[in-house]
Amino acid sequence: MANMKSSLLITAACLLALLSTIGAALPYPILPPLFAAGVSNGLNHFLGLPPKLLFGLALTINPLGLLIGSALLGPLSDRYGRRPVLLVTALGAALGHALTAWALVLESYPLFILARFATGLLEGNGSVARALLADRLQGDLRLRALSWLNGAFYMGWLAGPLLAGATLAWGVTTPFWVATVALTVTAALVAVALPREAPNGANTSWWQVARDGHALNLLRHAELRQFFVVQLAYTCGVTAFYEFYPLWLVEVPGYGARGIAWTTAAMCSVMIATTWFAGRPSQRDPLRRACLYAAGTATAVVVLAAGNAWVGLAAIVLFGIPQAFYMAIVPNWCAERFGHHGQGAVMGLLSTTFCLANILMALAGAVLTLIDTRLILLLGAALTASSAWRLHTWRGEMAANASLRVVQS
């Protein structure tokens, strides 16, 4: 019976991740042609600003919502329960995609920005899904489940662009209406699969929980601050890649939305396949493995920036291998080392770091792409390489401190 309950829990969390990220991934093959293909419209000529600058701002606003949502939703789920938070956010994100579709019909850049922000705010619930598995599973099963959850997220990034490419023939708004339906189905799934929960702790308002319990409060702890710096550097390279390889595909091989979608599909397929191996138990030190995979991620990004069309395409597809391994290792390590702070808050910090990196690199890219798109990719590669080095030195420091404590005892 326990095994059956665990299987249902993992299945529900993975399906939630899949259906949620399908909606989040839809705009990636749609936006670059709208803003960078040279065809004038109400979106890419707002206030007479350069289309690339508007593109960079459009990329920034959704991660800004994700940043706030990721910082708040995990701790809110620690207080009020995973089920109600997931229900509200799934339905709200469905409404956000409907507003995005309407903004595209009106060619209203302000409404588009507002809708993307609201959708990002509510799709910051990935930390809640991770916390759901982290606090109910243990040991090797938790490692495998978190790896499978990552695979579901990757599959969403695969299905989203494919869905966009397959449905654009019926209009640019069609993928967002499909996302609205998918997220509504997600809410129904959560309602059926997850049991009701009693609120945890004192009778405090959601505002008090958001103010006093948000994930960034964890930065008061020295070790978590150090981890935050390392993870931020890593994810800056990852988000520079995610945000600007579609623009590179428009500028270098001359791809449109369908070409971007199929390239993304190939990359995500590699990620999904890799997760089946990444979640296996290993006797090797997790930080040492994370260091090696961070270096591999940096290598893929720098090869994309420096290579020609075919070399760059290979780098995009193979990027999924080190990224999948890294993301299988680090959340499980965090759950074991920092879980006593609250799994919702810890997983929220991971998601918040990713969202902050999205914002920083989108802003940097909005400027650097005015010169050359490759510059933002090179900056991201340098930051991820620095995270690999920081992981290496931090691992050595922790080993030295552990040895010192043994001697003193």
N, C-alpha and C positions, 0 to 999 in steps of 0.2 A: 504493500500500500504506500509506503514511504517513497519507494522508487517511482511509483505511478504519479504521486503528487509532485515530485521533483521534475519528472518529465513534462507534466502539464504546465508547471511554472516556467520551465525553460522555453517550451513551445510558445506560450503566451507572450513572454518577453521578446522572443526573437521575431514573432509575427508583428508585434507592436513596433519594434525597431524597423523592420522591413517597410511596413506601410507608412510610417512616419517619414522616413528618409526618402521615399519615392517622391513625396511632395517637395521636400527641400531641394532635391537634385534637379527638378524640372528646369529651372531657369538657366542652368549652365550652358546648354547648347543653344538656347533661345536668345539670350542677351547679347552675345558678341555680334551676331549679324545685325541686330537692331541698332546697335550703337556704333559699329565699326565698319559696316559694309558700304557706307557712302550714300545710302538712300535717306533723304530727308524725311523726318516725321516729327510729331509733336513731342516725342520722348527725347530724341537726341539733339533737339535744338531749343531746349528749355532755357529761357533767359539769355539766349545767344552764347551759352557756355560751350567749350569744346566737347564734342561727343565722347572722347576718351575720358575726360574729366567726369562727365555725367555717368559714364560706365563705371568708373572707379567708385563714385559715391553710391551708385546702385548696388555695387558689391559690398560696400561698407555697412549699409543700413541694416541688412538682414543679420549679419554677425553681431551688430550692436544689440539688436533685440535678443539674439542667442546669448550674448554675454550676460545681460541682465537676467534673462530667464534661467540660465544655467546656475548663476550665483544664488538665485532665490528658490527655484523649484525643488532642488534636492533637500535643503533644510526644511522647506514647507512640508515635504513628504515625510520627513522624519517626525514632524509634529502631528500632521493631520492624516497620514497614511498614504501609501503609494496609490491605491485605487482611486480615491476622489481626485487627486492631483492629475493623474493620467487621464481620467475621464474629461475633466474640464479643459485641459490643454489640447487634447485631440480634437474636441468639438470646436474650440476656439481657432485652432490652426486651419480647420476646414473652412471656417468663415473667412479667415485671412486669405486663403487661396481664391475664394470666390471674389473678394474685393480686388485681388491682383488681376483677375480676368477682366473685371469691369474697368479697371484703370487702363488696361491695354486697349479695350474697345474705345474708350474716350481719348486715348493717347495723352493721358494726364500724368505727367511726371510726379507732381506732389502726391496724388492719390496712390500712385505706384509705390513711392517711397514709404508712405504711411502703411500700406498693406504689407509690404515686405518686412517692415519693422515689427508689426503686430504678429505676423506669422513666425518670425524668428524668435520673438519673446516667448511664444507658446511652444515652439518646437525645441526649446531648451530642456525638454523633458527626457532627453537621452540619459542624463545623470540619474533620473528616477528609475529608469529601466535597469541600469547597471546596479543601483543600490538594491533593487528588488532581488537580484540574484546574489549580490555580495552578502546581504544580511540573512539570507535563508539557506545558503549552501556553504559547504566547507571543503577545504583540501583540494584534491585533484579534480573533484566534480565541479567546484567553483571555477577552477582554472579553465576547464573545458567549456563550461557554460559561458564564461565571459568571452572566450575565443569564438564560440558559436554566435554569441550576440554581436561581436564585431563583424563576423561574416554576414549576419543579417543586415547590419548597417551598410556594409559594402555592397550587398546585393541590392539594397535600395538605391544606392548611387548608380548601380548598373541599370536597374529597371527604370529609374526616373528618366535619364537621358534617352534610353531606348523608347520609352513611352512618348517622350517629346518628339523624337524623330519620326515615330510611326503615326502620330496623330496630327502633326502640323498641317497635313494636307487638308484637314477639316477646319483650319483656322488657328491662329496663334494662341487663342484663348482656350482651345480644347484641352491641352494638357493640364491646365489649372482646374478646369471643371472635373476632370478625371481625378485629380488630387483631392478635390473637395469630397467626392464620393468615397475615395479610399480612406481618408481620415475619419469620415463618419462611420465606416465599417470598423475602423480601429477602435473607436469609442465603444461600439457594440461588443467587440471582442473583449475589451477590458472589463466591461460590465458583467459579461458571462464568466470569464476565466478567473478573475481575481475575487477572493472572498472579501466581505465587508470588514473594515478594521475600526477599532475604537481609537479616538485621538489619544496621543501620547503626551503626558505631562500636564502642566498646569493649564488653567483656563485663560490662555492669552490670545489676543487677537492676531490675525494673520499679519497685520502691519508690524506688531511687536516682534513676531517671529522673523519677518523679513528684515527688520532693522537690526535686531540683535543676533540673529542666527545665520546670516548669509555666509556663503562659502568662503568669502575673502577674510572672514574673521580668523580662519585657520592660519593666516599669515602671521599671527602673533607668535607662533611657535617657530623657533629658529630652524629646525630641520625641514619643516614644511615650506618655509621661505626659500631655503636652498633648493628644494625640489621644484618649487614654482619657477625659479630662475632657469633651471635646467630645462624644464618642460616647455617654458615659454620660448626659449631659443630653438628647441626642436620643432615646435609647432609653427613657428614663424616660417621656417623653410617649407614645411608641409603645406601651409596655407598659401604661401607664395606660389607654389606649384599648382595647387587646386584652382586658385583664382585666375591664374594668368596663362596656364597652358592652353585653354581654349582660345585666348587672344593670339597666342603664338601659332596655333593651328590655322587661324584666319589669315595671319600675316605671312607665314612661311610657306606651308603647302597650299594655302588658298582654300581651306575647307569652309563649308557652310554648316548649318545646324546638324544636318544628317551625318556629315563626316566627323564632326565633334562627338556626336552621340555614339557612333560606332567605335571611335577610338577610346572613348570613356568606357564603353562596354567591354572592350578587350582588356583594359587595365583592371576593371573591377572583377572580371572573370578570373584573372590571375590572383587577385586578392582573395576572392572567395575560395579558390582551390587551395591557396596557401594556408588559410585559417584551419583547415582540417589537420594540418601538420603542426601549426603554431601552438595549438592548445594542448599538445601532448606534454606530460610531465618530463622534467629534465633535472638532472643532478647538478648541472652547471649553475654558477652564480647568476641570478637574474639580472643584476646590474651590469655584469660583464657582457652578457648577451645583448642587453639593451644598448650598450655602448657600441657594439659591433654593428647592430642593425641601424643605429642612428647614422653611423659613418656610411653605410650602404645607401641610406636615403639621401644623404647629402651628395653622394656620388651621382645618383640618378638625376638629381636636379641640375647639377653643374654640367652633366653631359647633355641634357636637354638645351641648356642655354648656349653651349659651345658647338653643338652638332648641327649638321644639315638636316633636311627634312626627314630622311629615312633613319638616321641615327637618333634624331629627336623623338620620332615615333616609337622606336624601340625603347628609349629611355622612359617614355610615358608608360608603356605597357609594363615594363619590368620594375618600375617604381613600386608596384603593388606588393612585391615580395618582402623587402625589408620593412615596409610600413606595416604590413599585416603581422609580422613577427613582433615588431616593437609594441604594437597595440595589444597583442595577446599577453605580453609580459608585464607591462607597466601597471595597468589597472589592478591586476591580481596582486602584484607586489605592494601597491598602495593599500589595497583592502586589508592585507595581512599586517602591514607595518603601522598604518594610521587609522584602522577601522574603529578604534576606541573613541575617536572624535565624532563618530556618527557616519555611517556609510553614505547617507544622502549628501552630507556636507563634503565628504572626501571626493566622491564621484562628481559632485557639483564643482569642486575646485578644478578637477581635470577638464571638465567641459568648459568652465569659465576661461581657463587658460587658452584653450583652443579658440574660443570666440574672441578673446582679446588679441590673439595673434592674427585672426582674420581681419580685425579692424586695423591694426597697425600696418599690416602688409597691404591691405586695400588702399589705405591712405598713402603709403609710400609708393605703391604702384601707380596711383593716379597721377603722381608727379613724374616718376621715372619712366613710365611708358610714353610720356610725351617726347622723351629722348630716344629710348630704345627699350622694347619689351624685355630683352635679355637681361637688362640691368636689375630688374626686380627679381628675376630668377637667380642671378648670381648672388645678390644680397641674401636671399633665402637659403641658398646652399651654404654660404659662409656661416650663417647663424646656426644651421643644423650641425655643421661640422664642429662649431664651438661647443654645442651641447654634448656631442660625443666625447670631446676632450674633458668637459666638466664632469660628465658621468665617470670617466676613468679616474680622475683625481679624487672625486668625492668617494668613490668606492674604496680607494686607498686610504683615505682619511678615516672612514668608518671602520675599516679593518684594523688600523692602528689604534683607534680609540677602544675597540673591543679588546685588543690584546693588552692595552694599558689597564683596563678595568679588571681583567683576569689576574694580572700581576699584583694589582693593589689589593684584591680580595684574598 
